[in-house]
Amino acid sequence: MANTLHAIDVLLVGGGPAGIAAAVALRRQGLRRVVLLEREDCAGGVPRHCGHPPFGMREFGRVCTGPAYARRLVDLAQAAGVELRVRTTVLGLQREATLDTVSPAGRERLHARRVILATGVRETPRAARLLSGDRPLGVMNTGALQAFVYLRGLVPFQRPLIVGTELVAISALLTCRKAGIRPVALVEAAARPITHWPCALFPRLLGIPVHYGTQLLEIRGRQRVASVLLQHADGRREEIACDGVLLTGDFVPEAALVRESHLVLDAATGGPRVDQFGRCSDPGFFAAGNLLRPIETAGWCFREGTRIGNAVADDLAGRLPPAAQQLAIACSEGIRYVMPQRISLPLSPQGLPDLQLRVDRQTRGLLSVSAQGRTIWQQRLRSLPQRRILVALPELALLKGADSLRIALSDARDGPDEALNP
């Protein structure tokens, strides 16, 4: 390593909404040296190449396009005195809040009092989706499309098939509309849209056919995509001509650094295992934003980053409950994940105010939290996958001497479409 630096209060990895919000919160709490590392040429995160609204209403009091929102984030960080280091890639996480990095200046080992990881999420690529067929040009995810259109001014196809109905699929449609791209259809393997129903109407308003209960079986084409083979809910197979395939959603945390480090990875979320302060298994490391779970909006990540930044400032000031006394949280069948996975005691107003859950299918039932075999919280629930479910930590009547909590979903069954959890 070329250098070892020891004068940094907090190092942050990732210059998106969560990382920048945490850095600004730290500076506002009086931390002297806060250094944010970003591997791209400029900070701002994914919104940099989402050239459409709405971003920033709660953060800045106005509706912005993604690039304008990203610029405001960078301006906010610079005004707060955050030290931004772009074109800097973190190679590894070491104990004692130490990072191995590389930049145009060479390799460095950076040490701080604390590290906050905010590396975000990524869409699952074709290889991980196990899609069969040829390997032609024209298969990409939403991020790649937006980089082509907004950052490079290029149009990679004219008549793609869009796969997925998460909120990011609406972002992909807006990008297509901006670039004059006319999708041939939108397909979803589930029987209904994943995103909220008002958004689900958008492709139909644009005149784009939508097929639910439909799977992409095969991509066909030599040099470029020529067609796709679909299988519909009734078993019927159909070949549709197109010149591209746009794979949207199916997000996973960008947790390669965590996976290769000494930090404990949570198998359910795919991100680091944390307590309500974002504190990892090594208390020198914290995490914030979409690294914690897939996926929330930029505004949600900004607010979450602010909370984690404040918690780290409190930790450095000795105001945070120690990580020694913790409640582990387990989930029953039907619950996809919970975050945080640990609760540090005693409870305090700092950090994340809620347990965040997702179910793994359309569900109606009784959601309950128990400790030592006794129910300490319960609520009737109707929800869909990808819907945010919150359990307020102050509402949990924690039992003295308990060392774990269990979250269960009983009497679960498919429910009607109305009154679903928002």
N, C-alpha and C positions, 0 to 999 in steps of 0.2 A: 504494500500500500504506500502511496506517495505521502499521505499526511494523516495525522491523528489530531482531531480538534476536540477540546473539552470545555469550551466556553458557551455552549448552546443550552438554553433552558429546555426547549421542546423542539423536536424534529417532527415534521408532518410529512407523510408520504401520500401524494395524490392531491392535485390542485383543482378538484371539482368543487361543487357547492358545499359538501360536508367538510372537506379539508380546509377550504378558505374560511368558512364560518367558524370552525374551531380555532384556527390561527388568529382570527380577528378577536374572538372572545378572550383568548389568552393575553393578547396585547392589551385589551381593555381592562383586564384584571391586573395589569402591572408587570407582567413577565417581560424581562428586558430583551432577550434574544430568542425570537421565534423564527425558525427556518422551515420553509415549505419547499419540498422537492417535487418537481414535475418532469416526467420523461418527455413530454411533447415540447414543441417550440414555444408554446405559450400556455398559460394556465386557463382555467375556465371549465374544464371537463367536457362531458358529452354535449352540453348545450351549445358549445362552440359551433357544432355542425348540425344543429336543429334549427333551420332557418325559418321558423314559424312560431307564432304565439301559441299558448299563453305561458309566459314565465315571469316571475318577479313581482306579482301583485302584492303579496304579503311582505316580501323582503324590502321592496323599493317603492311600493305604493303606486305602481303603474304596470301595465301589461307590456312585456317586451318580447321580441323574438329571441331565440336561443343565443345567437351571437351577441346581441345587445346585452342580454342578461349576463353572459360570460364576461364581457368587457366591464360591466358594472361590478362584478365580483372581484376582478383583478384590481380595479380602481379602489375598491373598498379595502382590499388587503394592503395595497401600497400606502393608502392614506393612514392606515392603522400602524404602519411601520413594520409589517411582516417582510422578512427577507425571502424573496422568491428566487429559487434556483431552477431554471428550466433546462431542458435537455440533460437531465440528470436521472439516471436509472439506478434503482436500488437492486443490488445483486444478492444480498442476503441479510437476514436479521440475526444479530448476535445477542448474547446475554448482556446485562447491564446497559440496556437502552443504547445499543451500538448498531450502526448500519454500515455495510460495505456498499460503496457506490462507485459509479463510473460516469464521467462526463467528458466533454471535449478537453477539459483540463487534465484528465487522467483519472486514475483510481484513488479513492479516498476512503478512509475509515472515519466515520463521524460518530461522536458520542454526545449524548444529551442526558439531562436529568429524567426526561420522559420522551416516549415516542408515541405518536398517534398515527395509526394506519387508516387511510381513507382511499383505497384503490378502486372502489366501485365494483361494477358488474360488467359482464359481457354476455352477448347472445351466444347460444350454443351453435357452433358451426355445423356444416353438413356432415363432416366425418363423425362427430359425436352423436348425430341423429340417426346414423346407420341407414342413410338413404342409398338405395341401389341405383344402378344404371350407369350411363356414360359419365365422363368427367369433362364436359365442355366448358367454355367460357360463359359467363353470364349468371353464375350461381353465387349469391352473396347475401349478407345480412343487412339490416337497416343501417347500422353504423357505417358500413362500407358504402352503401348507396348515398348516404348524406355527405360523406367525405367527397365522393365523386362530384355530387351536384353543387354543394355549397362551398367547398374548399378549393376544388379544381376546375369547376365550371364544365364538367363533362357529363354526358348522358350515356350510361352504360347499356341501356336497352330501351325498347319502345313499348313492348307488349309482354310484360312479365306476369307470371302467376305469383300471388302473394300467399304465403303459408302462415297462418296464425291469426288470432283475433284479440291478443292482448292490447293494451293501450298503445304500445309502440307500433302496432299495425296501423293505427290511425295516423301516427307521426309519419310512417312510411307512405301512406296515401297522400298526405299533405305535401310531402317531398315530391312524389310522382306528379301531383297536380302542378306544382311549381315548375317542374322541368318539362311539362308537356308529355309525360309518360302516361299511357292508358293501359292499366292492368286488364288482363283478360278475365280474371276471376280472383276471388279470395276463398281459401278453403280452411276449414277448421275440423280437427279430428273429433272434438267434443260435439255433443248434440246441441249446444247453444253457445253463444259468444262468451268469451272470457271477460271482456271489458264490460263496463256498465252499459245498460241498454240504450241510453241516448247516443252514446258514441257508436254503438253497434249499428245504428241506423245510417251512419255517415256513408259507408260504401254504397248502400242502395240508393241514397240520394244522388250519388255520382253516377248511377247507372251501371255499377259493377256487380256482376252476379256473385252471390255468396252461397257457398255449399257447406252445410254443417254435417257432422258425422262422416266426413270425407277424408281419406288418407292419401297422401302422395306416395305412390308405390315405386315409381321409377322416373328418372330424368333421362331424356333421350336427345342425342345430338352428337355430332363429331367435333367440329371446331367450336361451334356455338350451340346453345340450347335451341332445339328445334321443336320439342313437344314434351309433354309430361303424361304419365299414365296415372289416373286417379281411380280410387275405389270408393263408391258412395255407400251410404248407410244401408241400402237395400242389397248390397253385394254386386251391383252393376259396375262394370269397369268402363272407363271412358278415356280416350286420348284427346288431349287439347293442345292445339298448336300455340306456341309462345316462343319468345326469344330470350327469356330469362326466368330465373326462379329467385324470389325474394323471401328469405327465411327470417321471420320476425319472432321476437320474444324468446321464451324458454331460457330465461336468464339464469346465470350462475355467478356467485361472487368471484371477483378477480383475486383469488386467494393463493396463487402459486407461491408467493413469498411465505405465507403462513404455513402452507403444506410442507415446505422444505425446511422449516425452522423448528425450534424447540417448543413453539406455542401449540396449545391443544386446539385441534380443528373440530368443529361440531359437524357430525355427519349429516344431520337433518338440514341445516341451513347452508352448509358448504362454506361458511365463514368461520372466524375464530370464536371459540367459546368465551363468553364475557359475562360480567355481572351488570347490574343496572347502571353502573357508571361507565360502561364500555371498557372496563378493565379486563385484560386478558389473563391467561394462566400465569404469565410472568407479569407481576404488577408494575414493571417498568414500561409495559406496552399497553396502549389503549387502542380502540377501534371505533370508527364512526361511519355513518352513511350506509350505502348499499353493499359494502363489504360484509355487513352484519347479517344481511338476508336479502334475497331477491324478491321484489324490487319495489322501491318507493319513488315518489316524484322528487324533482330537484328541490322544491320548496320544503318538503318533509325532511330531506337530507340536510338542507341548510339549517333548519331548526334543531335537528338532532345533533349536528356538528357543533352548534352553539352550546347545547347542553353538555356535550362531552368535553368541549374546551373549558367550560366553567368548572366541570368536575376535576379535570386535570390540574387547573389552577388551585382548587381547594385541596387536592391531594398534596401538591407541593407545599402548601401552607399548613399542612397537618390537620386539615378540617374534615377529611374524608374518613368514613369508617374503615378500619383495616380489612384486608381481604381474608383474614384468618377465620372468621366465623361466617360461614356461608350455608345457604339452603340450596341443595341441588333440586332441579325441576325435571320431572319425567312426564311424558305424554302417553296417553292411551291411543289405541287404534282409531283412525279417523282424523287425527290431528297431524298435519304435515310437519309443523315445527313450532317451537316457541323461542322467542328471543326477548330478553336475555335468558341464558340457561342456568344462571346462578343468581341468588339474591344475597348481598352482603348485609349483615346485621350489625348494629341496629339500622332500621330504615331512616332515611333522611330526605329532605326536600331536594337535594342535589341529584343530578343524573336523570335517567329516563323515568318518566312517571308511570309507565304501563308495561305489562307483559304484552308482547305482540305475537299473535298467532295466525296461522292459516290452516284451513281444513283441506283435505285432499280430494274432496268431491262435493257435489251439491248435498247440503246437509240440513236437517231439522232435528233438534233434540235439546237436551239439557246439558249445558256446559258447566262443569263444576271444578273447584279446586279443593283438594283435601290435604290434611296433614295428620299423621299418626292415626289414619283411619277415620278421621272426623272431617266432615264437610265444613269448610270455612268461608266459602263463597260459591254462589251458583246463579245462573241466568239462563232463561230460554234463548235459543239461538236458531236463526235461519241464515244460512250463508252459502256462498259459492266459493270455489277455489279462486285464489288471487285476491279475495276480499280481505281487507285488514280487520282483524278482531282484536280489540283492546280490553285488557283486564287491569283496572287501576290498582297499583300497588297499595295505596293507602286504604283501599277497601278490604284488603285481605286481613282477616282476624288471625294473625300469626300466633301459634301456640308456643308457649315457653318450652324449650327443650327439643322442639322439632328440628330435624336435620335435613328434611326433604319435603317437597311438595309434589303432588300428582295432579295433573290436569286431565280430566276425562270428559268424554262426550257420550252420553247414554241415550237410549231410545232413538238413535240416529237412523234416519231414513230419508229418502228423497222427498223434498218438500216442494210446494208450489212456488211459482216465480215471484209472487208478490211478497212484500215485507221482508225482503232479503237484507242481510246486514250490509251497510254501505261500505 
